[in-house]
């Protein structure tokens, strides 16, 4: 069936239009068994009702560097909405100009991931939002200091009251995370691939369709499937052949740090591939800057397939169809600090 799919696409250009239509429909039918288009509305969140007030508050908090101890880093620092929802660095720079241990994943469409972080240690975005704020190499703050900061700013107190109207004391660390999650849930990027899945035959080029057929035929969809084309399972990096330490650092054992189970050594959550063309460098180590190289490495490491140059080119063409339209974002004007707002504590830490 799979080989027939690819053969149909390769010969349809020489055939009459009905053959081309049949090939496209055959491919779409197979694709819809593996993928889903983005939802047309904001996904519902567990234990977190989305409201306009909460989204607006979460947006301000996402851009507010006062959530960091130094007053320098915000969520947007590592998940920059202007650069694909990531920071385009090998590993992110945080408190005291320290470098974090892993590459920053994109925030776009992250609400659709099964879990957050490369090792899946956060089950959802509100849990994820708390992690970097407290991590010593990222924002290096404490929940107590964050709450003290937010309560010192009357405009924030008012917005928390409007966002969580049934709570007597709404300015909490948990509610901060809920507001950020509500905002991040809006960061969906519909792409040409979604339009094609929804029936627009012209949304993908012939090369992109050929690349999609190869992506399916070669077995890439074993890990990269679903609405986010990944982000929904855990797999060993180097299932067939482990890459060298320059790509797979020996001291980062992935999900093993979460489960302490030997079978989880060097196991990572499958990267979601939406907007992958915008988010170099690649892999949890951030060691590969070329998307073509990343595709070739994954084929050899995970599938035992040595792709030729044309196959790599076609698959990369398909991956470009996953580049979506980011929501228009106006950087919010943040409420002013007061005399009671904790002062930033900046320092340079030598590594």
WOFEN-V159157 format. One record per backbone hydrogen bond with DSSP energy under -0.5 kcal/mol. CO is the residue of the C=O (numbers start at 1). NH is the residue of the N-H. E is the energy in kcal/mol with one decimal. If there is no record, write none. Layout:
CO/NH/E + CO/NH/E
//
This chain:
1/5/-2.0 + 2/6/-2.0 + 3/7/-2.6 + 4/8/-2.6 + 5/9/-1.8 + 6/10/-2.3 + 7/11/-1.8 + 8/12/-1.6 + 9/13/-0.6 + 11/14/-1.5 + 12/15/-0.9 + 16/19/-1.5 + 16/20/-1.2 + 17/21/-2.6 + 18/22/-2.5 + 19/23/-2.5 + 20/24/-2.3 + 21/25/-2.6 + 22/26/-2.5 + 23/27/-2.4 + 24/28/-2.8 + 25/29/-2.6 + 26/30/-1.9 + 27/31/-2.8 + 28/32/-2.7 + 29/33/-0.7 + 30/33/-0.7 + 30/34/-0.6 + 31/34/-1.3 + 31/35/-3.1 + 34/226/-3.1 + 45/48/-1.1 + 51/55/-2.4 + 52/56/-2.3 + 53/57/-2.2 + 54/58/-2.8 + 55/59/-2.2 + 56/60/-1.7 + 57/61/-2.3 + 58/62/-2.4 + 59/63/-1.3 + 60/64/-0.6 + 61/64/-0.8 + 62/75/-0.8 + 62/76/-1.6 + 63/65/-0.7 + 64/67/-1.3 + 65/68/-1.9 + 68/71/-0.6 + 69/345/-2.8 + 74/77/-1.2 + 74/78/-0.7 + 75/78/-0.8 + 75/79/-1.7 + 80/83/-1.4 + 80/85/-2.2 + 80/86/-0.6 + 83/86/-1.0 + 85/107/-1.3 + 92/100/-3.2 + 94/97/-1.9 + 95/98/-1.3 + 96/349/-1.9 + 98/94/-3.4 + 102/92/-1.0 + 103/105/-0.5 + 107/110/-1.8 + 109/112/-1.9 + 110/113/-1.7 + 116/122/-1.4 + 117/120/-1.1 + 118/269/-3.4 + 122/116/-3.4 + 124/128/-2.2 + 125/129/-2.4 + 126/130/-0.7 + 127/130/-0.6 + 127/131/-0.8 + 128/131/-0.9 + 128/132/-0.9 + 129/133/-0.7 + 130/134/-1.2 + 131/134/-0.9 + 131/135/-1.4 + 132/139/-2.2 + 132/140/-0.5 + 133/141/-3.3 + 135/138/-1.5 + 135/140/-2.5 + 138/95/-2.0 + 139/69/-2.9 + 142/146/-2.3 + 143/147/-2.5 + 144/148/-2.3 + 145/149/-2.3 + 146/150/-2.7 + 147/151/-2.7 + 148/152/-1.0 + 149/152/-0.5 + 150/153/-1.3 + 152/154/-0.7 + 153/156/-1.0 + 153/157/-1.9 + 154/158/-2.3 + 155/159/-1.9 + 156/160/-2.7 + 157/161/-2.0 + 158/162/-1.9 + 159/163/-1.9 + 160/164/-2.3 + 164/167/-1.7 + 167/170/-0.5 + 170/172/-1.6 + 172/176/-2.0 + 173/177/-1.9 + 174/178/-2.1 + 175/179/-2.3 + 176/180/-2.1 + 177/181/-2.5 + 178/182/-2.3 + 179/183/-2.0 + 180/184/-2.8 + 181/185/-1.9 + 183/186/-1.8 + 184/187/-1.5 + 186/188/-2.0 + 187/109/-2.8 + 190/325/-2.5 + 191/195/-1.8 + 192/196/-2.4 + 193/197/-2.7 + 194/198/-2.0 + 195/200/-2.5 + 196/199/-1.8 + 199/201/-1.1 + 200/203/-1.6 + 201/204/-0.6 + 205/209/-2.3 + 206/210/-2.2 + 207/211/-2.4 + 208/212/-2.3 + 209/213/-2.5 + 210/214/-2.2 + 211/215/-2.6 + 212/216/-2.1 + 213/217/-3.1 + 214/218/-3.1 + 215/220/-1.3 + 215/221/-0.8 + 216/219/-0.8 + 219/222/-1.8 + 220/223/-1.3 + 220/224/-2.2 + 223/225/-0.9 + 225/230/-2.3 + 226/36/-0.6 + 226/229/-1.2 + 228/273/-1.1 + 228/274/-0.9 + 229/273/-1.1 + 231/114/-3.1 + 231/115/-0.7 + 233/270/-2.9 + 235/268/-2.5 + 236/238/-0.9 + 236/239/-0.7 + 244/247/-2.1 + 244/248/-2.9 + 247/249/-0.6 + 249/252/-1.3 + 251/253/-0.7 + 253/256/-1.6 + 253/266/-1.5 + 253/267/-0.8 + 254/257/-1.7 + 255/258/-1.5 + 255/259/-2.4 + 256/260/-2.8 + 261/264/-2.3 + 262/265/-1.7 + 264/256/-1.1 + 264/267/-1.7 + 266/237/-2.9 + 267/255/-3.0 + 268/235/-2.7 + 270/231/-1.8 + 273/276/-1.9 + 275/278/-2.1 + 276/279/-1.0 + 282/287/-0.7 + 282/288/-1.1 + 283/286/-1.1 + 284/103/-2.9 + 287/289/-0.5 + 288/281/-0.6 + 288/282/-3.4 + 290/294/-2.2 + 291/295/-2.4 + 292/296/-2.1 + 293/297/-2.5 + 294/298/-2.5 + 295/299/-2.2 + 296/300/-2.0 + 297/301/-3.1 + 298/302/-2.7 + 298/303/-0.8 + 299/303/-1.3 + 299/304/-0.6 + 299/305/-2.3 + 300/304/-0.7 + 301/240/-3.4 + 301/241/-1.7 + 305/307/-0.9 + 308/312/-2.3 + 309/313/-2.4 + 310/314/-2.5 + 311/315/-2.4 + 312/316/-2.6 + 313/317/-2.0 + 314/318/-2.0 + 315/319/-2.4 + 316/320/-1.8 + 317/321/-0.7 + 318/321/-1.4 + 319/322/-1.5 + 320/323/-1.5 + 321/193/-1.9 + 322/275/-1.0 + 322/324/-0.6 + 323/192/-0.6 + 324/326/-0.8 + 329/331/-0.6 + 332/334/-0.6 + 338/341/-1.5 + 344/346/-0.5 + 347/349/-0.6 + 348/350/-0.6
//
